[in-house]
Amino acid sequence: MPERPLPLWAAVIASAVAGPVLALAFPGVGWWPLAFVGIAFALVSLIGRSAWGAFLVGCVFGASFYLTHIEWITRYLGVIPWFALSALQTLYMGLGSILIALAYRWMPRVLPSRWVQLTLLPLLVGGLWAMRELVMGSFPYGGFPWGRIGMSQSESPLSHVVSWTGVTGLTFLMVVFCAAVIEWLRAVRWRDARRAAVTAIPSVGLAVLLLATPLFPTTDAGPYTVGAVQGNGPTGYFDVRTRNAVLNAQLAATAPLYGKHMDVLLWPEGSMDSDPTHDPSTAAALDTVVRKVGAPLLANAATQRSNEFFNTSFLWEQGSGLTQTYDKQHPVVFGEYVPDRWLYSALVPDLIGLLQRDYTPGTQPPYMDVNGVGVGLAICFDVVYDDVIWTGARDGAEVYMFQTNNADFRGTDENLQQLAFARMRAIETGRSVVNLSTVGTSQVIAPDGTEIDGLPESEAGAMLTTLPLRTGLTPAVVLGPWIQAFLAWGSIAAIVVLGVVVFVGRRRARSSAERTRTAPESGDSDAAVMASS
């Protein structure tokens, strides 16, 4: 077993500190270097731990992080969803921590070389951490990929890395760097300057790679003018509203754009109170809007087909009405639908009773052709799922338009965290992004992640912004699924192989020891020969 840098009590304290420190790296505080501090504390607490010890400190880390990072859930929904979601994520963190602790235990036994500890061990630790993030972002019910470490770097010099590796790849490299520095500190003797310099090569090389990696260039495809309207209507779940109050707020905020040139008009998620495919008055209002702006309207509403409900983005064109649709692929579990309703209704009937209808996941590609320009789409929570973003780019998106409704989380970090995700998606795909909220904060983001235009929170307003279109796929879009598969399955395979080698070695050592104990000593053998004579 490797030397333990910390006793168990100190490891528990370190992991409890690691969670809030890591949370501070995300918006609203956004002190991105603290992500490395949080990772380092979490890793040091796992070195030399038993399986149960690793599970304990991993759970402490997970609880202290998620209870801090997603505290905004309590804004309207109370503490039950906050504790339930944090508990599930904490369990995953604990289980994943066991594998990381096993990597620290088994790698030195199988490959005791110092350079293996400085290179291969950090790679395995980073791969296992990335694998844990991927599992947490997938299961159950589509997962919750909100706390991915790579997303904390939207304002950092490292953000350009995601255009090459995707968010998972950036998480991997950050953890590898922290693990490499820890191994260097464990290996070095400070009185030996030459040895310290030589063994620092892996850490320094990775730091240079992270800092020097440029943004992958995509190809300029000309200008594009977008009108974007933040109506600031009563769109919260518990907001008191009159009939068409949300639609009227959008119409009032759109009025300053009438008569101005634009290629498309964008409204946010939940930008009207009724389904325009079933309500003639709403459809007539949209006809008036597209006639006055002289451009198609990309809007969003709850729609019904047969007995199913959808969170639908749609293109409304003059003379044609609704021409294209995209239904949200990842409705928010326990927010927009309740899986296994019979079970959870028995557990928390009052909370589940608030959700009277379930949204059905969409199946259309997150892409629309708007007068010859490819527009990639994501509706609110969709933005955290790689598959939605990458599919849009591969289908030909030249710009992204993200529609969201943050009204239930006014005044919390949720809005700023989601905005940071949108910024990372712009960098990852090399595309401009219009991230539009019903209540703010809304922004137009350039392909390099810089802000072009914006509207503050809780204010009605409109933007008329010319942004660059882009073509060409980044390595993150092309290779992202392969990178994720390699990191996940490669790390699992590596830890299994190490475990098998350690297990076989133990059995051989045990068999050898048993043979040694049972073999007769030479003196006893001679005496037996003489007696038989």
N, C-alpha and C positions, 0 to 999 in steps of 0.2 A: 504494500500500500504506500502511495506517495506521502511525503512529509506533509502534515497538516499545517498550513500557515496560521490557522485560527482554531482554537478550541470551539466546541459546539455552541457554547453560550455566546461567544464573540461572533461566530458565524451567523447566528440568528439575528443579532443586533445589526451586523453588516448588511444582511439581506433586507432587514426592515428599513434601513437607511437607503438602500439602493433603489427601492421602488419610488418613493417621492422624489428622489434626485433625478431619476430617469423621467418622471412625469414633468419635471420642470423644463426638460429639453423641448417639450411640445408646446404649441400655442395653448393658452394665451401668454405664458411667460416667454417661452421660446428661446431659452438659453441653450442652444444646440450642443455646445461642448460638454454639457453635463450628461449627455447620453453616454459618453465614454466612461465617465465616472460611475454612473449607475451600473453599466455592464461589468466594469472591473470589480466593483463590490460584490455583485452577484456571482461572478466566476470564482473569486478568491474564497467565498464562503462554501463552495462546492468541492474544493481540492481536498482529497483525503477523506471525504465523507463516506460513510456506509450508505446503503440504499435508503434506509429509513431516515438517516440524517440528511441526505440530499433531498428527500421528499419534504422533510420539515422545512429546511431553509428555502427550498424552491417555493413552497406554499406561502411562506412569510413574504418572500419577494413578490410573488404574484398578487397577494392580497394588498400589500402596501402600495403596489403600483396601480392596480386597477381601481381600488377604492378612491385613489387620488385622481387618476386620469379621467375617469368617467363619472365623476361626482355630479356632473350636470344632468344625469338621468333623473335625479331626484327633483328637478325643477317643477315638474308637473305630475310625474308618475309615482313619487314617493320612494321609500327606502326598499320596498320589496324587490322590484326589478333590479335596483342597484346592487343589492346584496346577492340576488340570485345569479345575475350575470357575472359579477365579480367572483363568486364562489366557483362557477364553472371554469372561468379562466384560471383561477388559482389552482384548481385541480390539474388542469393541463400543464401549468407551469411546474407544479410539483413532480408530475410524472416525467416530463421532459428533463427535469433537473437530474433525475436518477441516471438517465443515459449519459448526460454530460459528466457526472461524477464517475461513472464507469469508464468513460474515455480517459479521464485523468488517472484512474487506477490501473487500467489494463495496458495502455500504450507503453508506459515505461517498462512493464514486465516483458512485453513481446519484443519491443524495439528500444532497448535501453540507451541508444546513442543520444548524446547531447543535442546533435543537430536535428534528430527526429523530434525531440521535445520542443525545439525552437521553431520547427516548420510544420511537420505533419500533425502534431498534436493540436496546435491552434487551428489548422484547417478542419480537423474533425470536429472540434468544439464549435467552430463557426457553422459548420454544416448541420450539426445537431440542433443548434439554436434556430437556424433558418427552417429546418424541418418542423420544429415545434410551432413556429409561426404559421407555416403553411397548414398544418393540421388544425390549429386554432381558428384559422380563417376559412375553414371548410366544413367543419363538423361541430355540433349537429345543426340541422336546419340551415345550412349554408354558412355557418360559422360567423365569427366576429373579428374581422381583420383590422380593427380600428387601432390597435396599439402596436403596429409594426414599427420597429425601431428606425428603419430607413425613412419613414414618413416624418421623423423628427428633424430631418436635415433640409427642409424646404428653403430655409434662409441661410444655409451654410455654404462654404466653398465646395463641399462634397456633393452638392445636389446634382452637379453635371454628370456624376457617375451613373445615375439612374438611366441616362439615355443609352448607356452601353449594357447595363446589367439588369435593369428593372429594380423595383424596390426591394425584392427579396435578395438580389445580388448585393445591394448596398448594405442591407442588414448583415449578410454573411461577411463582407469585407470589414465592417466595423467591429464585429465580434472577433474575427480573426486577428485584427490589429490589437485589440485589448488583450486577448489570450497570449499573443506573441510577446507583448511587453511584460506581462506577468511572468512568463517563462524566462524571459531575459533577466528580470530582477531576481528570480529564484536561482538562476544559474551563475550569475556573475559574482565575482569577488571584487569588491571596490578597490582593493589595493593593487589589483592587476589591471592596469589601464588598457593594455594591449588586448587582453582577453575580453574585457568589457566592450571594446570597440568592435572586435570581430563578431562577437555573438549578438551585437545589436543590428547586424546587417539585415536580417529578415524584417525586423520592426521598422527600421528606417526606410527600407525599400518599399514596404507597404504604405507607409505614411506619404512618401513621395508620390506613389501611384494614386492614392486617394486625392491628394491636393492638386496634382498636375494634370489629371485626366480632363481633357477639354469636353465641351458640349459637342455631341455628334451633330454634324451639320445636315440639315434638311434643305430642300430646294425651294426658293421663293417662287410663288405662283401668282403674284400680283396682290393688289389691295382688295379689301372686302369691307363694306360698311354695314354695321349692325346697330339697329336701335334696340335697346334693352330697357325694360320698364319694371321698376320695383314699386308696386302699388301700396305696400304697407297696409294692406287690408286686414280685417279680423280673421286671420287664417289659422289661429291656434285651435287646438282640439277643444278647449273649454271657452274659447272666445264667444261672447254674446254677439249675434249678428242678425240683421234683418235680411229679407230675401234679396239676393243679388248684391249684397254689400261688398263682397270680394270683387266681383266683376266690375261694379261701379268704381271701386277704388283703382282698379287697373285702367279703366277707361279714362278716369280723370288724370291719372299720371301719364297716360299716353298722349293726351291732347297736345302738349307742346311739340310733339314730333310730326303732327299732321302737316303735310305739304313739303316735308324735307326729304331729300333723296336718301334712300337706303336700299340695301340688297335684301334684307330680311329684318323683320321685327320679332323680337324674342320676349316672351312672357315667362314667368317662373312656374314652378310646380304649384298645383292647386290654384291657378290664376282665375278660376271662375267657380261659382257655386253649383252649377248645374251642367248636365251633359248636353253639349250642343247637338249631338246626334239624336236626342230625344226632345229637346226643348227648342221650339221654333224661335222664341224671342232671343235666346242666347245666340243661336245661329245668325239671326238678323243683325245682332250687335257686332258679331265678328265680321260679317259682310261689310258693315259700315267702316270698321277699322281698316281692313285691307284696302278698301276703296280710297280712304282718306290718306293713307300712308303710301299707297301705290306700290306695295311690296307684300309678299307672302307673310303670314303670321305663324310662328312656331310657338304653340301654347300647350297647356296641360290641363287636364280635368279628370275626375273620376268618371269612368264610362261603364256602361253595362251592355253585355251581349249575352242573350239567353238568360241564364240564371247566374252568370259569372260577372264579377266586378274587376276592373283593371285600373291601374294608375297609368294613364295614357298621355303621351306627348303626341301631338298631331300637327300637321301642316295644313293651314287653311288658306286657300287661294281665291283670288277674285274670280267670280263667275263659276267656280268649280266646288267651292266649299271644302270639305275635308278630303284630302287627296292621299296623304300618307300617315301612317301611325307607327308608334313604337310603344309597347307596353313594358313597364318596369320589370326587369328580369329578376331583381332581388328585392321583393317587398320586405319591409322590416318585420322580422319575427316578433310577435307580441306587440307590434305597433300598427302593422297593416294587415296582419293575419295571425291566427292562433293555430299552430299545429297541435294535433292531438287534443282538440278542444275539450273533449270529454274528461281527459285527465286533469288539465289545468283548471277547468271550471270547478272540479271537485276540490282542488287545493286552494285556489284564491278566487272564489266566485264573483266577488264584488269588482275586482280588477279586470278579470276576463269579461265580465258583463258590460264593461265600457265599450268593447270592440264588437259592434253589432254586425259588421260585415267583414268578410275576408277577401283580400285582393288575390287574384290568381296571377302567378308569375307569367310574364310574357315570353313569347318564343321568336318574335321578329328580331332581325339583326339591329343593333343600336346605330343605325345609319339612315340618313335621308339624302336624296339628291334634290337640292334646292336650286332650280334653274341652272343646272349644270355644275354646281359646286357641292362637293361631298361634305356633309355635316355629320360628325360623330356625336352621339348622344349619351348622356347618363342622367338618371333621375335620382337626385339626392343620394341615398345610401349606395346606389350603383357605383358611385365614384371610387369606392374603396376596393372594388373587385377588378382584378387585372383582366379577366376574360372579357368584360364589357369594353374596356378601353382598347385593348389590343384588337378585338374584333372590328371595332369601328375604324381603326387605322388600316387594317388589312383590307377592309371593304372599300377604302378610298377616301376616308375623311381628310379634308384639307384644313378643317377647323373643328373645334369641339364647342358644344353648347351644353352646359350642365344646368339643369333646372332643379331648384331645391326650395324647401319650405322649412325655415328654422324657427317658426313662430313659437313652437312649444319650448324653445330653449333660448328665448331672448335673454340677453345679459349674461350668458354663460360662455365657457370656452368651446362648446360644441361647434358654434358657428365658425370660430377662428381655426379650429382644428380641421374642419371640412374644407375651409378655404386653402389651408396649407396642402391638403391632399390634391386639390385642383391645381395648385401651382406645381406640385411634383408631377402631375399628369402632363402638364404642358411641357415640362423639361424632358420627361420620359419619352414622349412621342414626337417632340420637335414641332408642336402645333400651338397656335394661339388657342386660348380657352376663354369663353365667356361664362363665368360662374354667376348665375343670377338667382337671387333669393327673393321670396315674397316680402321679407322684412329686412333683408340685409344681414351681414355685409355682402355687397355684390362687387365683383371686380372683372375687368378685362385684363387678361394676362398674356404676355408675349411668349413666344416659343422658348426664350431663355429664362422664363420665370419672373421677369420684371413686370411691375404693374403699369398698364397703359392708361386705365381709367377706373373709376370706382364710385360707389355710392355708400354712405355710412349706414349704420344700423338704425332701424326704427324711423326712417325718413322716406317719404314717398319721393320718387324722382325718376328721371330718365337719362340714359346715356345714348349718345350718337357717336359711335367710335369706328374709325377706320383702322383695321388691323391687317397683318400680313397672312395670306394663305400660304400653306406649305405642302409640298409633296415629298415622296421618298420615305422609306421606313427606317427607323433607328434599329440598331442591334437589339435593344430591349424588346421591341415589338416582334422582331423576327426570331430571336433566340430565347426570349423570356420563358416560354413554356419548357424548353429544353434545359435551361439553367435551373429552373425550379425542380424539374424531375431529377436531374443529376444530383443536385444538393440533397434532396430528400431521400431518394433511393440509394444514392451512393453512400450517404452517411449511415443509413440503416445497415447496408451491406458491410460497411467497414466495421461498425461496432459489433455486428454478429460474428464476423471473421475473428476479430480480436477475442471475443468471448469464447469461441470454439477453441482457439489456440490456447487460451489460458486454461480452459476446462481440460483439454487433452493433456496439457503439461502437468496439471495437478494430478490427474489420474496416473500418469506415468510415474510421477514422483511418489505417489502413495503406493503404487505397486512395487516400486523399487525398495521403498522403506520396509514393506511387508516381507519381501524376499530376504532382505538383510536380517530382519528379526528372526525369521524361521530357519535360515541356513545354519547347520551345525558348525561350531567352531572347530578349528583344526585340532586342538588338544582332545576334544571329545571324540573326534573321528579316530585318532590314533589309539585311544583307549579302547574303543569298540573293536578295532582290528585285533589288538592284543588279546582281548577277552575271548574273541571267537577262536583264536589260535589255541 
